[in-house]
């Protein structure tokens, strides 16, 4: 299956569900407490991240899609922090505020990259605040292409059927990340994405692929689903649909560091891909690839559009990205053999901002391939003075290589790219003003 990057900028996804704040206290554990046989952690760094449905919305926004989020928070500092971080990431938040329950918060104490304890702050929401989510959701459906229900069994999604019915009546697909022992509340959804343990909690232990497929098809029939995606950890994921052969995707993770939030990434990429016009098969393949990136990070972490694009490029072997001058010469020759016009631009690109992104997008329109040549660290220092560059050449090249407009990135040691220009002979030279 050939992978390509969906036009996420055209996608609009609404996420409804259990929002929470993931807090991390990082430190060193150098001794055992005299009060009890537990380590004493000297906290040196504190970090807050959106979790649950908030992490799903954050992943959607990080891909470049428009993300809206409906959920419940408390009238407290954690709720304010959660809203602030989501809004800073471009997520449109419409939260109901509980007068009795706190913002759901998971506090993790981590020492030497090892989680020592997790402390949860939560309590039941009052019925009125839960009921208010229906109106908030319906108000946002008009501008939505896919609805995601992110259920962590914390109480926000007690009344899922009206939400599913409202979306399906408008022709909007519903993607559900389920939880609990009763999946009947997801009846009529387009697709649900349980992990293997969640799936077997409902249908029983599956001892073979045939049994898993048969029980999955039976569950789809009972729930009126169009599809079922089972995530299976190191065994990848399996997509089931009535009348269609099962599609199995092997795991893509190179190194598993932390599985926290990987399910959120799967749901976000799948939903955003569907909203951008990709098929269920393609969306599943991209979600599987993104999950492999997510488990290589510590804690709940969003996968950005440039990260996913680079992963696709590696997967497809497209020859895009960072290259040496010798590799680039071969790539340029191949491009010319296919009748492609090569555009060249250069600069330090030390602090990349929106203006750079727009400039490179315009440069790319002048041909079929865009080369970005950047000054190495020594030449930046000569040109910009002491204290520069702020970002080393490897980071600058990695960011540029992740941009959609950029095909190839190369560095040079001279103060000008004249030697590169003589070697590559691009058809178009672009300089910013």
BELFEN-V32121 format. One record per pair of residues at least 4 apart in sequence whose ideal C-beta (glycine too) atoms are under 6 Angstrom apart, sorted by the first residue. I is the first residue (numbers start at 1). J is the second residue. D is the distance in whole Angstrom. If there is no record, write none. Layout:
# BELFEN-V32121
I/J/D
I/J/D
This chain:
# BELFEN-V32121
1/285/5
3/285/6
3/312/5
3/315/6
3/316/6
5/309/5
5/312/6
6/273/5
6/276/4
6/278/5
7/276/5
8/63/5
8/64/4
8/65/4
8/272/6
8/276/5
9/64/5
10/276/6
11/65/4
11/272/5
11/275/4
11/276/4
12/66/5
12/143/6
12/144/6
12/145/5
13/60/5
13/65/6
13/67/6
13/146/5
13/271/5
13/272/6
13/275/5
14/68/5
14/140/5
14/144/4
14/147/5
15/53/5
15/56/5
15/57/4
15/69/5
15/148/5
15/150/6
16/70/4
16/137/5
16/149/6
17/53/3
17/149/6
17/150/3
17/151/6
17/156/6
17/157/6
18/52/5
18/53/6
18/152/4
18/154/4
18/156/5
19/52/6
19/53/5
19/54/4
19/71/3
20/51/4
20/52/4
20/104/4
21/48/6
21/78/5
21/82/5
21/103/6
21/105/5
22/49/5
22/51/4
22/106/5
22/300/5
23/48/5
23/107/5
24/47/4
24/108/5
24/110/6
25/43/5
25/46/6
25/109/5
26/45/4
26/110/5
27/41/4
27/42/5
27/43/4
27/44/5
27/111/6
28/42/5
28/111/6
29/39/4
29/41/5
29/111/4
31/40/5
33/38/5
33/40/5
41/109/6
41/111/5
48/81/5
49/300/5
50/54/3
50/55/5
50/58/5
50/82/6
50/85/6
50/86/5
51/55/5
51/300/5
52/152/5
53/71/5
53/150/4
54/86/6
55/261/5
55/264/4
55/300/5
56/150/5
56/264/5
56/267/6
56/268/5
57/67/4
57/69/4
57/91/5
58/89/6
58/302/5
59/264/6
59/265/5
59/268/3
59/302/5
60/65/5
60/67/4
60/268/5
60/272/5
61/67/4
61/89/5
61/90/5
61/91/5
62/302/4
62/304/5
63/272/5
63/305/5
64/305/4
65/272/4
67/91/5
68/92/4
68/140/5
69/91/5
69/93/5
70/94/5
70/133/6
70/136/5
70/137/5
71/95/6
71/156/6
72/96/5
72/98/6
72/125/6
72/129/6
72/156/5
73/79/4
73/95/5
73/103/4
74/79/5
74/98/5
74/101/6
74/102/4
74/103/4
75/97/5
76/102/5
76/103/6
78/103/4
78/105/5
79/103/4
83/93/6
86/91/4
86/93/5
94/136/5
96/129/5
96/132/5
98/125/5
98/129/5
100/126/6
101/123/5
101/125/5
102/121/5
104/122/5
104/154/6
105/121/4
106/118/6
106/120/5
107/119/4
108/115/5
108/118/5
109/116/5
109/117/5
110/115/5
111/116/6
124/155/6
125/129/5
125/130/5
125/155/5
130/158/5
133/137/6
134/162/5
137/163/6
138/166/5
141/170/6
144/172/6
145/275/4
146/173/5
146/271/5
146/274/5
146/275/4
147/167/4
147/172/5
147/174/5
148/175/5
148/267/6
148/271/5
149/157/6
149/176/5
150/177/5
151/157/5
151/178/6
151/179/5
152/179/6
153/179/4
153/180/5
160/164/6
160/185/5
164/174/5
164/188/5
164/189/5
167/172/4
167/174/5
173/190/4
173/274/6
174/189/4
174/190/5
175/191/6
175/271/5
176/186/5
176/189/5
176/192/4
177/193/5
177/267/5
178/183/6
178/186/6
178/192/5
178/194/5
181/201/6
183/202/5
186/192/5
187/223/5
187/224/5
188/224/5
190/226/5
191/227/4
191/229/6
193/229/5
193/267/6
194/198/4
194/199/4
195/231/5
196/230/6
196/232/5
199/230/5
200/205/6
203/215/4
203/219/6
206/211/5
206/212/4
207/211/6
213/246/5
216/228/5
216/240/4
220/225/4
220/228/5
227/241/5
227/280/6
228/240/5
229/239/5
230/238/5
231/237/5
231/266/6
232/236/6
232/237/6
234/251/5
236/249/5
236/250/4
236/251/4
237/249/5
237/288/5
238/246/6
238/248/5
239/247/4
239/284/5
240/246/5
249/288/4
252/288/6
252/289/5
252/292/3
253/292/4
253/295/5
255/296/5
256/295/5
257/296/5
257/298/6
258/298/5
258/299/6
259/295/5
260/299/5
260/300/5
261/300/4
262/291/5
262/294/5
262/295/5
265/290/5
265/291/6
265/294/4
265/303/6
266/287/4
266/291/5
269/286/5
269/287/4
269/290/4
270/283/5
270/287/4
273/278/4
273/283/3
273/286/5
274/283/5
278/282/4
278/283/5
289/311/5
290/303/5
290/308/6
293/303/5
293/311/6
294/303/6
297/301/4
303/307/5
303/308/6
306/402/3
309/402/6
310/402/5
312/316/6
313/318/5
313/320/5
313/321/6
319/331/6
320/407/5
321/401/4
322/397/5
322/401/5
322/409/5
323/327/4
323/328/4
323/408/5
323/410/6
325/410/6
328/408/6
328/410/5
332/342/6
332/424/5
335/340/4
335/342/6
335/369/5
340/368/4
340/369/5
341/367/4
341/368/5
341/427/5
342/367/6
342/369/5
342/426/4
342/427/5
343/363/6
343/366/5
343/367/4
343/370/5
343/428/4
344/371/5
344/426/4
344/429/5
345/363/5
345/372/6
345/430/4
346/373/4
346/417/5
348/375/5
348/380/5
349/374/5
349/396/5
350/389/4
350/390/6
350/391/6
352/356/5
352/399/6
359/432/5
360/405/5
361/405/5
363/370/6
363/430/4
364/370/4
364/405/4
366/428/5
367/428/5
369/407/5
370/405/6
370/406/6
370/407/5
371/408/5
372/400/5
372/406/5
372/409/5
373/410/5
373/412/6
373/417/5
373/420/6
374/396/6
374/411/5
375/379/4
375/380/5
376/393/5
376/411/5
376/413/5
377/389/6
377/392/6
377/393/5
379/413/6
379/415/6
380/384/5
380/388/5
380/389/4
381/388/6
384/388/4
391/395/5
391/396/5
393/411/5
397/409/5
400/406/5
400/409/5
401/409/5
412/417/6
412/420/6
417/421/6
420/424/6
